[in-house]
């Protein structure tokens, strides 16, 4: 019995020792300086405000203001660290995700159900007005944000585009076809090899792959100028040429 009691007393001691050892390790984690935190806060605020500018076009903003806002987003992304960049991706993704609601008419009854029966009529109407005039609630607004991701053009941007392209490929509505083509154009503009991987995958396996194969033409020069090894360059160029050749043969056969 004494031995068993002694064992129970030692267990908390080991936990305390482990906690004491863990504490210095946690303290050694690098903390963001005050200057870095302020820089992040400023860049995120600028990017979020700029995307809000874009979203309020054309009722409240002019075309020149939208172009300036897009430039501001790109600058914030360029100057920011991973925290800022992830935040910018999050905001753009949230705007793009509204495409999922395009088949539902966001009217008074829609928002009444979303907000609940206790919602005031004025509050419900505000949501309806915002929905009507949000640029990202339109196909052309969604296209503009996709192309903005293409202008960012790195692997993170390509992954966000591919996520939304996956959604657009899941339906056959005319609007989704339009967004598919815009997403492909955005991937075509990217500099990340991941964007090329996405295009090749769809070019190989999609039933309607013409737009994907068309996008591969502009990637030949990018691959040649990339930092890939000679072996990888040859592999990519060979696969791309095979896909484009199959397309040419189909054009000749059915022409």
N, C-alpha and C positions, 0 to 999 in steps of 0.2 A: 504493500500500500504506500509505503514511504517513497519507494522508487517511482511509483506512478505519479505521486504528487510532485516529486522533484522534476519529472519530465514536463509536466504542465507548466511549471514556473519558468522553465528555460525557454519555452516557445516564444513568449512575448519578448524576451531578451534578444533572441535572434532577429525578430521582426524589427526591433528598435535599432539593432546594429545595421540591418539592411537599409533601413530608412535613413540612417545617418550616412551611410555610404552613398546612397542615391542622391541625397541633398546636394553635395558638392557638384555632382555631374549635371544636375539640373541648373545649378547656378552658373555652370560654365557655358551653357547654351548662349550663343550670341544674341544680344538684345538690340533691337533697332534703336538707333540714336534719335534724339528729339528732332534733329534736322531731317533725318530720313522719314520719320513719321509725318512731319509737316509737308515734305515734298510729296509723299504718297497721297496725303489728304488733298493737296492742291491739285495734283494731276487727275485724281479720281473725280474730284468735283468738276474740273474743266471738261473731262471726257463725258461725264454724265449729263452736264448741262448742254454740251454740244449735241449729244444724241437726242436730247429733248428738243433742241432747236430743229433738228432734222425731222423729228416726229410731228412738229407743229406746222410743217409745210403742207399745203400752200396758203392756208388761211391766214396764218400769223407771220410767216416768214417768206422772204423772197429767195429766188434761186441763188443769188450771190451769197446770201447768208448761209444757205445749206452747204454750198461749196466750201465756204470758210469754216463751217462747223466740222465738215469731214476732214479738212486739213488739220484742225485742232485735235481731233481724235487720233489721227495718225501721229501727230507730234507727241501727244501724251503717251501713246503706246511706245514710241521710240525712246522717249526720255525716262519712262518708268521701268521699274524692276518687275519681277514675276508677279508680285502682289497686285500691282497696278494693271498689268496685262491680263491677269485672270479676271479682275474686276470688269475690265472693258469687254472681255469675251462674255462675261455673265450678263451684262446689260444688253449687248447686241443679241445674245441668245434669247433673252426674255422678250425682246421686241419681235424677233423672227418667229418665236413660238406662237405668236398670235395668229399666224397663218392657220393653225389648227382650228380656230374659231370662225374661219371665213365662211364655212357652210352654214353657220348659225347666225341668224339675224339678231344682233344684240340690241333688241328693243326694250321697251319698258317691262314687259312681262318676263323677258329673259333675265334682266338684272334684278327684278323683284324676287325671282326664285333664287338667284345667286346670293343676294344680300339678306334674304329672309323676310318674312311677313312683317317684322317690326321696323323695317327700314322706312324712313320718311320719304314721301313722294319726291321732294326736292332733291334729296340725295340720290335717289334712283335716276332721276332725270339728268343729273350731272354726269353719272356714269354713261348714260346713253349719248349725251353730247360729246363726251370725250371719245367714245367709241366711234362715233360718226366721223370725227375730224382728225383722229390719230392717223398719221401718214402710214405708219407700219401696219395698219389694219387694211391696207390696200395692196394689191399685187405689185403695183409699181413701186410702192414704198419698201416692200419686202425685197424686191429686186435690188433696189439701191443699197440696202444694208448688206445683201449678199456680195455685191460688187465691192463694197467697202472692205469686207473681209478679204476679198481677192487682192485689194490694194495693200492690205497688211501683209498677206502673202507668205507668212511663215508656217511652220508645221502646226502650231496651235490654231491658226486661222483655218488652215486646210482641214483640220479635224472638226472644227465647228461646222464648216460648210458640209463636210461629208455626213455629219449627224443629221443635218436638215435635209440633205439630198436623200438620205435613207427614208425619211418621212415622205418626201415628195414622190419617191418611187413606189410607195405603198398604195397609191391610188391612181385612178385613171381620169380624174376630172380634168377639164381643160385648164383650170387655174394651176393645178399641180404640175401639169406638163410645162406650163410657162415657167414656173419656179424651178423645175428640173433644168431647163435650158439655161436659166440664169445662174444656177449653182454650178453647172458645167463650165460656163464662161468664167466664173469666179475662180474655179480650180485651174483653169487654163492660164489665168493671170498670176497664180501663185508661183513662188520660186522654190517651194519645198518639194523634195522628191516624194514625200508622202502624197501630195496632190496628184502626182503622176501615177503612183500606185493605185489610187482610187479610180482614176480615169481608165487605166488598163483593166482593172477588175470589171468595171461596168462594160467596157468595150468588148471584153471576152464573153461575158455571161448575160448581158441584158438582151432581151428580145429585140428591142428597138435601140440599136447601138450607134446609129449614124452620127448623132451629135457628139458622142464620146470619141469616136474615131476621128471626126473632124478636128476636135480639140487637140488630138495628139500631134498634129502637124507642127504646131507652134512649139512643142516640147523638144523636137529634135535638136534645135540650136541650143536650148537650155541645158540639155543633157551633155552636149559636147563641151559646153563652157563650165560645167559643174565641177566640183571637187571630187567626184567619184573616181575610183580606180579605173584604169583602162579596161579591165575585165568586166566591171559592172556597167560601164558605159556601153560596151559592145553588147552585153546581154539585154540592156534596156532597148537600145536601138534596133537590135534584131527582133525583139518581141513586138515593138511598135511597127516596124516595117512589115512584119508578117500580118498584123491586124489590118494595116492600111492596104496591103496587097489583096487580102481577102475581100475587102470592101470594093476595091477597083474591079476585081473579077466579077463581083455581083453586079456592079454597074454595067459592065460590058455585056454580061449574060442577059440581063433583063432590059437593057437599053433597046 
